[in-house]
């Protein structure tokens, strides 16, 4: 049986990764303004968990072949490759088939997906194709498989929008098309957050400051791994802080979480929290230090002073989206992290204004990105 739908939404959706889950919820909310839930198919790694986020759309295995009128690659980092990213384990064919069956694939999915990738270079087929506010690059391995996959998508795309200037330059250099440049769509806070606490957490002078450290199991290059190890050691070197280690992606971070047994942790789990409930947990922190892009954006939009650790280019990009209200620490400057944290601890209510100023500008851009997508969708469905 072929998988057919009116709209096919594809992205780096876990689910179970808080940043990607918020992007996913934003995209579904945008599409439901124009389409019914049963007209929307979304590809994900874990259908069971995805249904906790929305039980109305059609969830399909992430690489299953989908035939649609419209396909949208929506939000987040879609195309990139890093040096020393590790090799792919080759599975026994029988075990491979068993795993695929458990993930929801059919034999037809596997055969058709293989044929589509051989003929078209991508494993799905759409009459119209768009990318929406995505991140592109870096491609540290040059013209590798990931680069060529991206190139095939951009060459086929009828509408391209990206979230930052580096992604825009990357697309222009790759395919000589001029993409629309916007921002990360989560900066339209109305799409995902219903919190009303627009004030700084009141400091408790009788206890240590609570520092949330958003970690990740980084295996993409050696320099990033060193940064994560420094963040894991931060608590031992600075006992004057009460550190809470935060995982936005429990499944991916399993190895690091094993190292944190006995230490304070906060773990995103869509089975345990809504997004707004988890943000309330984050608000127990006086300052957040993040190695994840949405570990910068989401806390800042909830009025938590946040420091971006430049483990990759998009951490700098998200800081540039919120330059008045976030701080950026370079990869080689982590010895100055405690000083930067102390600066954040001294923030007063003026910080709220800086967040609002950043948000006002970015929210307008994010909303404009939706208008442009909706205009394209109207033309594409006529």
JOPE-V755353 format. One record per residue. N is the residue number from 1. RES is the residue in three letters. SS is DSSP state (2 for helix, 1 for strand, 0 for the rest). Layout:
# JOPE-V755353
N,RES,SS
N,RES,SS
This chain:
# JOPE-V755353
1,UNK,0
2,UNK,0
3,UNK,1
4,UNK,1
5,UNK,1
6,UNK,1
7,UNK,1
8,UNK,1
9,UNK,1
10,UNK,1
11,UNK,0
12,UNK,0
13,UNK,0
14,UNK,0
15,UNK,0
16,UNK,0
17,UNK,1
18,UNK,2
19,UNK,2
20,UNK,2
21,UNK,2
22,UNK,2
23,UNK,2
24,UNK,2
25,UNK,2
26,UNK,2
27,UNK,2
28,UNK,2
29,UNK,2
30,UNK,2
31,UNK,2
32,UNK,0
33,UNK,0
34,UNK,0
35,UNK,0
36,UNK,0
37,UNK,2
38,UNK,2
39,UNK,2
40,UNK,1
41,UNK,1
42,UNK,1
43,UNK,1
44,UNK,1
45,UNK,0
46,UNK,0
47,UNK,2
48,UNK,2
49,UNK,2
50,UNK,2
51,UNK,2
52,UNK,2
53,UNK,2
54,UNK,0
55,UNK,0
56,UNK,0
57,UNK,0
58,UNK,1
59,UNK,1
60,UNK,1
61,UNK,1
62,UNK,0
63,UNK,0
64,UNK,0
65,UNK,0
66,UNK,1
67,UNK,1
68,UNK,1
69,UNK,1
70,UNK,1
71,UNK,1
72,UNK,1
73,UNK,1
74,UNK,1
75,UNK,1
76,UNK,1
77,UNK,1
78,UNK,1
79,UNK,1
80,UNK,1
81,UNK,1
82,UNK,0
83,UNK,0
84,UNK,0
85,UNK,0
86,UNK,0
87,UNK,0
88,UNK,0
89,UNK,0
90,UNK,0
91,UNK,0
92,UNK,0
93,UNK,2
94,UNK,2
95,UNK,2
96,UNK,2
97,UNK,2
98,UNK,2
99,UNK,2
100,UNK,2
101,UNK,2
102,UNK,2
103,UNK,0
104,UNK,0
105,UNK,0
106,UNK,0
107,UNK,2
108,UNK,2
109,UNK,2
110,UNK,2
111,UNK,2
112,UNK,2
113,UNK,2
114,UNK,2
115,UNK,2
116,UNK,2
117,UNK,2
118,UNK,2
119,UNK,2
120,UNK,2
121,UNK,0
122,UNK,0
123,UNK,0
124,UNK,0
125,UNK,1
126,UNK,1
127,UNK,1
128,UNK,1
129,UNK,1
130,UNK,1
131,UNK,1
132,UNK,1
133,UNK,1
134,UNK,1
135,UNK,1
136,UNK,1
137,UNK,1
138,UNK,1
139,UNK,1
140,UNK,0
141,UNK,0
142,UNK,0
143,UNK,0
144,UNK,0
145,UNK,2
146,UNK,2
147,UNK,2
148,UNK,2
149,UNK,2
150,UNK,2
151,UNK,2
152,UNK,2
153,UNK,2
154,UNK,2
155,UNK,2
156,UNK,2
157,UNK,0
158,UNK,0
159,UNK,1
160,UNK,1
161,UNK,1
162,UNK,1
163,UNK,0
164,UNK,0
165,UNK,2
166,UNK,2
167,UNK,2
168,UNK,2
169,UNK,2
170,UNK,2
171,UNK,2
172,UNK,2
173,UNK,2
174,UNK,2
175,UNK,2
176,UNK,0
177,UNK,0
178,UNK,0
179,UNK,0
180,UNK,1
181,UNK,1
182,UNK,0
183,UNK,0
184,UNK,0
185,UNK,2
186,UNK,2
187,UNK,2
188,UNK,0
189,UNK,2
190,UNK,2
191,UNK,2
192,UNK,0
193,UNK,0
194,UNK,0
195,UNK,0
196,UNK,0
197,UNK,0
198,UNK,0
199,UNK,0
200,UNK,0
201,UNK,0
202,UNK,0
203,UNK,0
204,UNK,0
205,UNK,0
206,UNK,0
207,UNK,0
208,UNK,0
209,UNK,1
210,UNK,1
211,UNK,1
212,UNK,1
213,UNK,1
214,UNK,1
215,UNK,1
216,UNK,0
217,UNK,0
218,UNK,0
219,UNK,0
220,UNK,0
221,UNK,0
222,UNK,2
223,UNK,2
224,UNK,2
225,UNK,2
226,UNK,2
227,UNK,2
228,UNK,2
229,UNK,2
230,UNK,2
231,UNK,2
232,UNK,2
233,UNK,2
234,UNK,2
235,UNK,2
236,UNK,2
237,UNK,2
238,UNK,0
239,UNK,0
240,UNK,0
241,UNK,1
242,UNK,1
243,UNK,1
244,UNK,1
245,UNK,1
246,UNK,1
247,UNK,1
248,UNK,0
249,UNK,1
250,UNK,0
251,UNK,0
252,UNK,0
253,UNK,0
254,UNK,2
255,UNK,2
256,UNK,2
257,UNK,2
258,UNK,2
259,UNK,2
260,UNK,0
261,UNK,0
262,UNK,0
263,UNK,0
264,UNK,0
265,UNK,1
266,UNK,1
267,UNK,1
268,UNK,0
269,UNK,0
270,UNK,0
271,UNK,0
272,UNK,0
273,UNK,0
274,UNK,0
275,UNK,2
276,UNK,2
277,UNK,2
278,UNK,2
279,UNK,2
280,UNK,2
281,UNK,2
282,UNK,2
283,UNK,0
284,UNK,0
285,UNK,0
286,UNK,0
287,UNK,1
288,UNK,1
289,UNK,1
290,UNK,1
291,UNK,0
292,UNK,0
293,UNK,0
294,UNK,2
295,UNK,2
296,UNK,2
297,UNK,2
298,UNK,2
299,UNK,2
300,UNK,2
301,UNK,2
302,UNK,0
303,UNK,0
304,UNK,0
305,UNK,1
306,UNK,1
307,UNK,1
308,UNK,1
309,UNK,1
310,UNK,0
311,UNK,0
312,UNK,0
313,UNK,2
314,UNK,2
315,UNK,2
316,UNK,2
317,UNK,2
318,UNK,2
319,UNK,2
320,UNK,2
321,UNK,2
322,UNK,0
323,UNK,0
324,UNK,0
325,UNK,0
326,UNK,1
327,UNK,1
328,UNK,1
329,UNK,1
330,UNK,0
331,UNK,2
332,UNK,2
333,UNK,2
334,UNK,2
335,UNK,2
336,UNK,2
337,UNK,2
338,UNK,2
339,UNK,2
340,UNK,2
341,UNK,2
342,UNK,2
343,UNK,2
344,UNK,2
345,UNK,2
346,UNK,0
347,UNK,0
348,UNK,0
349,UNK,0
350,UNK,2
351,UNK,2
352,UNK,2
353,UNK,2
354,UNK,2
355,UNK,2
356,UNK,2
357,UNK,2
358,UNK,2
359,UNK,2
360,UNK,2
361,UNK,2
362,UNK,2
363,UNK,2
364,UNK,2
365,UNK,2
366,UNK,2
367,UNK,2
368,UNK,2
369,UNK,2
370,UNK,2
371,UNK,2
372,UNK,2
373,UNK,2
374,UNK,2
375,UNK,2
376,UNK,2
377,UNK,2
378,UNK,2
379,UNK,2
380,UNK,2
381,UNK,2
382,UNK,0
